[in-house]
Amino acid sequence: MPTDESDFSERGPKAPVTSLPEALELLKLVRDRIGFAEASRETVAEALGHTSLNGTSKRKIAALSHFDLISRSGGGAYRISDLGR
């Protein structure tokens, strides 16, 4: 366990690769480009500046989910969560 908050070299296996401040910037992109409507994973990736789903875009979407800034609906679409609003 790191003793200094600035030392993020030891992460758990489920820890996001994106910090909360970075995730909030990503959320702003999604909000500006999609709004609060439901969107597919591919559309969220495009809102984040990617042309397709790839490892980087999937990690960014996973970070947004990890911080509960976006959530998935029953149909598999994503939307900005109540916390993300």
Residue pairs with C-beta under 8 A, 6 or more apart in sequence:
1 10
2 8
2 9
2 10
14 66
16 23
16 59
16 62
16 63
16 66
16 67
17 59
17 63
18 26
18 59
18 60
18 63
20 67
22 63
23 63
23 64
23 66
23 67
23 69
24 69
26 48
26 60
26 63
26 64
27 64
27 69
27 70
27 80
27 84
29 47
29 48
29 49
30 44
30 47
30 48
30 64
30 70
30 80
31 80
31 84
32 47
33 46
33 47
34 43
34 44
34 47
36 79
36 80
36 85
37 79
38 73
38 75
38 77
38 78
38 79
39 47
39 77
39 78
39 79
40 76
40 77
40 78
41 53
41 61
41 76
41 78
42 52
42 53
44 61
44 64
44 70
44 78
45 52
45 53
45 54
45 57
45 58
45 60
45 61
48 57
48 60
48 61
50 56
50 57
61 70
61 78
64 70
64 84
65 71
65 72
68 81
68 83
68 84
69 80
69 81
69 83
69 84
70 78
70 79
70 80
70 81
70 84
71 78
71 79
71 81
72 78
73 79
